Each structure stands twice: as C-alpha cells, then as structure tokens.
Amino acid sequence: MKRFTSIILAIMLIVGTCAFAITANAAEKDLNFVIIPKCVHEWFDAVNQGAQKQAEVLSEQLGVKVTVDYRAPSAADVTEQNTILEQAAATQPDGIAIDPVDYEGSKSVIEEIQAMGIPVMLFDAVVEGSGLSSVGNNFAEQAALEAERLVELLGGEGKVAVMHGVPTAPTHIERYEAHMAVLEKYPGIEIIDGGASQDDVQTSQQQAAAVIAANPDLKGYLCCDGAAPIGISAAIEEAGKTEDITFVGAENLAQILQYIKKGTIVCSYSTMPQMQGSMTVLMLWEMSLGQPVPEFVNTGILYIDQDNIDEWIEIVGTGE
C-alpha cells in the first residue's frame, strides 16, 4: 500500500474512534467548511482533493453531510481574497481555513469573522502571534533542505538563482529567507535574483527565461512555491539548459513529477498538499464542536527523486 494511502487510512481510523465519542454530545446537523487558498493553482487543487476525501470519510462516520466549499481567488490578490472571505462568512459556515496572501492585509477581516462566532484557521502558513491554529510543515526546514541539496550537487560552487513566490505570503517569505541563509554560508556560491513567480506558472516561466538568458553561466535554481517548478522547468528546457542548470524543486504535483522523471528537476521536497487538506478538515470539525485543537499540525516533508518517482506518479496520477 502506498504511503499517502496508508496515512489517510490511519486518519480514518482515528476519525472513526473520535467521531462517535464526540457526536454523542454534539448536535446532529450537516456541516459546511470553507477553504480559501491564495489563488487558482494545481497545488491547491491537491489540497482540495485531500479535503474532499476527508469530508467523505467524516460524512460516513458521523452520519451527517459534511461539505467543503472550496473558493479560490483568480490570482494571489489580498483584496480579492478578502472579498471571498467576507462572502464565505455571510453563508455562516461551520469553519473557515485560509492560506493568506498577506495576513496583515486580511487580519481585520479575519477578526470580524471570528467575532461572528465562526472558527478560522490557517493552512500552508504559520503566522506567529496571530493566535490562529494552522496545518503545514516546517517551511524553513523544507527550504533549507532544498538549498543544502543544491549546494551539494554543485560541489559548493556556481551561480544560483532564487525565485521568490508571492513576496507578501508568510510561507514564501519563510522559504525565501531560509534559501538565502543557507546559500550565504558558502563563499563559492554566487546568489542572483531569480524573479518572483506570484504563484503563477506563466509568470514564473517568463521570469526564469529572462534570468537564464541574462546569465549564460547559471548553474542552479531554487524556488519558493508550487507553481515555479513548472515554469522554471519549462524555461530550462526551452533554453536547452537541462544539462547545465541543476534545479532542486518543491512539491509533488503531477507536472512537477513528470519533470523529475525527465531529469529537468533533480529532486523535490514536498509539503504534502493532499495531507494538508485532510488535516484541515479534521481540525475545522473539531473547532466547530468547540474542541481544543493543536496550535500547529506538521504534515511532514517528502523527498522525491529518481528512486521513488514512479511511486509518486502513480499516487498523484491516480488520485489515491
């Protein structure tokens, strides 16, 4: 049995045990949770996949209908995300989970929603001092692992481009700073600006193409989000630089896995978006019952390379 499926089954068993104990004292009513990502994106589609599966499991275990209303902004824009937050709150859901484009820009809206008695939590983000529980991983560790691996592959020397994501997003800031902290330790590494993807594949491809064209001696690339690996890989291939640029990527999306299979991406460290969606629904359910939830749930970091790529293509490709 594949690793992701095994983890999901383990969670199902936990839910089965907890559900009946808690619902004995809880009102039997249908539940509706809202998940709001940064933008329309394949990585967030994977989060939604995990969330919908967990909602199905909860529905079966609780004997009520549990739905997940997935509302994605068209772009990583704080104004649009706040509008969606307000619209979601107007439906009086049982809980809302958000991956903030800019937490400070959404803070007042979030506080207003909490004042309405609607639980709010974060996913794919940790904001210190916010008081909000979150699901994700150690994003600095993920980025540090990627940077250290790239330095190792380059033998400690060469020009490396680092592409930012959404510069105001907490997760992307954390990853970017961790990349820089690692690379700056090595005097043989020259760091250059690799652009900013804005969590968009086309933007990341355009930015990477410009960086590669302006730096014919570029040896390595790093990035901070799930869209950039696809765009950067496309730019590397278009420039005919697959053998010249060592790219250590991030995440386990279907297109990213194919680039690992081809060797355009040497390896990837993934935050397991499917598991983030699953755990988000479980935490929203607990919060809707007034139960205490952890401040942070770490879903772990996957390492994917040629040794296990076929396994992950099967898992992600079949939606297991």
C-alpha positions in Angstrom: 0.0 0.0 0.0 1.3 3.4 -0.9 2.5 5.8 1.8 -0.2 8.5 1.3 -3.0 6.0 1.2 -1.6 4.4 4.4 -1.6 7.8 6.2 -5.2 8.5 5.0 -6.4 5.1 6.3 -4.7 5.8 9.7 -6.5 9.1 9.9 -9.8 7.4 9.0 -9.3 5.0 11.9 -8.7 7.9 14.3 -11.7 9.8 13.0 -13.8 6.7 13.4 -12.8 6.4 17.1 -13.2 10.1 17.9 -16.3 10.8 15.9 -18.7 8.6 17.8 -17.3 9.6 21.2 -17.8 13.3 20.4 -21.0 13.2 18.5 -22.7 11.6 21.4 -22.7 15.1 23.0 -22.9 17.1 19.8 -26.0 18.2 17.8 -26.5 16.1 14.7 -26.5 18.6 11.9 -24.9 18.9 8.5 -21.6 20.7 8.4 -20.1 23.1 5.9 -16.5 24.2 5.9 -14.9 26.7 3.6 -11.3 26.5 2.3 -9.8 29.6 0.7 -6.4 29.2 -1.0 -4.1 32.0 -2.3 -5.2 31.5 -5.9 -6.3 29.1 -8.6 -3.4 26.6 -8.6 -2.8 22.9 -9.1 -1.1 22.7 -5.7 -4.3 24.0 -4.0 -6.3 21.6 -6.2 -4.4 18.8 -4.4 -5.2 20.4 -1.0 -8.9 20.4 -2.1 -8.6 16.7 -3.2 -7.4 15.7 0.3 -10.1 17.9 1.9 -12.9 16.4 -0.1 -11.8 12.9 0.7 -11.7 13.6 4.4 -15.2 15.2 4.2 -16.5 12.0 2.6 -15.0 10.0 5.5 -16.5 12.3 8.1 -19.9 12.1 6.5 -19.8 8.3 6.7 -18.6 8.2 10.2 -20.8 11.0 11.6 -24.0 10.1 9.8 -24.4 13.8 8.6 -23.5 15.6 5.4 -20.1 17.2 5.6 -19.3 19.5 2.7 -16.2 21.5 1.8 -16.8 24.8 -0.1 -13.5 25.4 -1.9 -13.3 29.1 -3.0 -10.2 30.1 -4.9 -9.3 33.6 -5.9 -8.4 34.0 -9.5 -5.0 35.5 -8.6 -2.9 35.9 -5.5 -4.5 39.3 -4.6 -5.3 40.2 -1.0 -8.3 42.4 -2.0 -10.0 39.6 -3.9 -9.2 37.1 -1.1 -10.8 39.4 1.5 -13.9 39.7 -0.7 -14.1 35.9 -0.8 -13.6 35.7 3.0 -16.5 38.1 3.6 -18.7 36.3 1.1 -17.9 33.0 2.7 -18.7 34.3 6.2 -22.1 35.6 5.0 -23.1 31.9 4.4 -22.5 31.2 8.1 -20.2 28.2 7.6 -19.1 26.0 10.5 -15.5 27.0 9.9 -13.1 28.7 7.5 -9.5 27.8 6.6 -7.4 30.3 4.7 -3.9 30.4 3.2 -3.4 34.2 3.4 -1.9 36.2 0.5 -1.0 38.8 3.1 -2.0 38.1 6.7 -1.7 41.7 7.8 -4.0 42.8 4.9 -6.6 40.2 6.0 -6.2 40.4 9.7 -9.2 42.8 10.4 -11.5 40.7 8.2 -10.5 37.5 10.0 -11.1 39.1 13.4 -14.5 40.3 12.3 -15.4 36.7 11.2 -14.2 35.3 14.5 -16.3 37.8 16.3 -19.3 36.3 14.5 -18.5 33.0 16.2 -17.1 31.4 13.0 -13.9 29.4 13.7 -11.0 30.4 11.5 -7.7 28.6 11.0 -4.7 28.7 8.6 -3.3 26.1 6.3 0.1 26.1 4.4 1.0 29.1 6.6 2.2 29.9 10.1 1.7 33.4 11.4 3.4 34.0 14.7 1.3 35.9 17.2 -1.9 35.5 15.2 -3.4 33.1 17.7 -4.7 31.0 14.8 -4.1 27.3 14.6 -2.5 26.0 11.4 -1.7 23.0 9.3 1.5 22.9 7.3 5.1 21.9 7.9 8.4 23.4 8.9 8.7 25.6 5.8 12.2 26.9 6.7 13.4 23.3 7.1 11.9 22.4 3.7 13.7 25.3 2.0 17.0 24.7 3.9 16.9 21.0 2.8 16.5 22.1 -0.9 19.3 24.7 -0.7 21.7 22.3 1.0 21.0 19.6 -1.5 21.6 22.0 -4.4 24.9 23.2 -2.9 25.9 19.6 -2.5 25.1 18.8 -6.1 27.0 21.8 -7.3 30.1 21.0 -5.2 29.8 24.2 -3.3 30.4 26.4 -6.3 28.4 28.3 -9.0 25.9 30.9 -9.8 22.5 30.2 -8.2 19.1 31.9 -8.9 16.5 32.0 -6.2 12.9 32.7 -7.4 10.6 34.2 -4.8 6.8 33.4 -4.8 4.3 35.9 -3.6 6.6 38.3 -1.7 3.9 39.1 1.0 2.9 35.5 1.6 4.2 34.2 5.0 5.2 30.8 3.7 7.0 32.1 0.7 8.9 34.7 2.8 10.0 31.9 5.2 11.2 29.7 2.4 13.0 32.5 0.6 14.8 33.7 3.7 15.8 30.1 4.5 17.2 29.6 1.0 19.2 32.8 1.3 20.5 31.9 4.8 21.9 28.5 3.5 23.4 29.8 0.3 25.1 32.7 2.1 27.1 30.2 4.1 29.0 29.1 1.0 31.6 31.6 -0.4 31.7 29.6 -3.7 28.0 30.3 -4.4 27.0 33.5 -6.2 23.4 34.3 -5.5 21.3 36.2 -8.1 17.7 37.3 -8.2 15.7 34.6 -9.8 12.5 36.6 -10.2 9.1 36.3 -8.4 6.5 33.8 -9.6 3.5 35.3 -7.9 2.4 31.7 -7.6 1.7 31.6 -11.3 3.2 29.1 -13.8 3.3 31.5 -16.8 4.8 34.3 -14.7 7.5 32.0 -13.3 8.3 30.7 -16.8 8.7 34.2 -18.2 10.8 35.3 -15.3 13.0 32.3 -15.4 13.5 32.6 -19.2 14.8 36.2 -18.7 17.1 35.1 -15.9 18.6 32.3 -17.9 19.1 34.4 -21.0 20.8 37.1 -18.9 23.1 34.6 -17.1 24.5 32.0 -19.5 26.8 30.7 -16.7 23.9 30.0 -14.4 24.4 26.7 -12.6 21.5 26.3 -10.2 17.9 27.3 -9.4 15.7 27.3 -6.3 12.1 28.4 -5.8 9.5 29.1 -3.0 6.2 27.8 -4.3 4.4 25.1 -6.2 3.9 27.0 -9.5 7.5 28.0 -10.0 8.9 24.4 -10.5 6.7 24.0 -13.6 7.5 27.4 -15.1 11.2 27.2 -14.3 11.4 23.7 -15.8 9.7 24.8 -19.0 12.2 27.7 -19.3 15.2 25.4 -18.7 14.1 23.0 -21.4 13.2 25.8 -23.9 16.7 27.3 -23.3 18.3 23.8 -23.9 19.9 24.1 -20.4 18.8 20.8 -18.9 22.4 19.5 -18.7 23.7 22.9 -17.5 21.3 24.0 -14.8 20.7 21.9 -11.7 17.2 22.5 -10.4 16.1 21.4 -7.0 12.3 21.9 -6.8 9.4 21.8 -4.5 6.1 19.9 -4.1 4.6 16.7 -5.7 2.2 18.0 -8.3 1.7 15.8 -11.4 3.6 18.1 -13.8 6.4 18.5 -11.3 6.7 14.7 -11.0 7.0 14.4 -14.8 9.9 17.0 -14.8 11.6 14.9 -12.1 11.1 11.8 -14.2 12.8 13.5 -17.2 15.6 14.9 -15.0 14.9 18.5 -15.6 14.2 18.7 -11.8 16.8 16.7 -10.0 14.7 16.2 -6.8 11.9 17.8 -4.9 10.9 18.4 -1.3 7.1 18.4 -0.9 4.8 19.7 1.8 2.2 17.0 1.0 -0.8 19.2 -0.1 -3.2 16.3 0.0 -2.5 15.7 3.7 -2.8 19.4 4.4 -6.3 19.4 3.1 -7.3 16.3 5.0 -5.9 17.6 8.3 -7.5 21.0 7.7 -11.0 19.4 7.6 -10.4 17.4 10.7 -9.3 20.5 12.6 -12.2 22.5 11.4 -14.6 19.8 12.5 -13.0 19.8 16.0 -13.2 23.6 16.1 -16.9 23.5 15.1 -17.6 21.4 18.2 -15.7 23.7 20.4 -13.0 21.2 21.0 -9.4 22.4 21.5 -7.1 21.9 18.6 -3.3 22.0 18.3 -1.6 25.3 17.6 0.2 23.6 14.7 0.0 20.3 12.9 3.1 19.3 10.9 2.2 17.1 7.9 5.9 16.4 7.2 8.3 16.8 4.2 8.6 14.3 1.4 11.8 13.8 -0.6 11.2 12.7 -4.2 13.9 11.7 -6.7 14.5 9.1 -9.3 14.4 6.3 -6.7 10.7 6.8 -5.8 9.4 8.9 -8.7 7.3 6.1 -10.2 5.6 5.5 -6.9 4.5 9.1 -6.6 3.5 9.4 -10.3 1.1 6.5 -9.6 -0.2 8.0 -6.4 -0.8 11.5 -7.7 -1.8 10.5 -11.2 -4.5 8.1 -10.0 -5.7 10.4 -7.2 -5.0 7.9 -4.5 
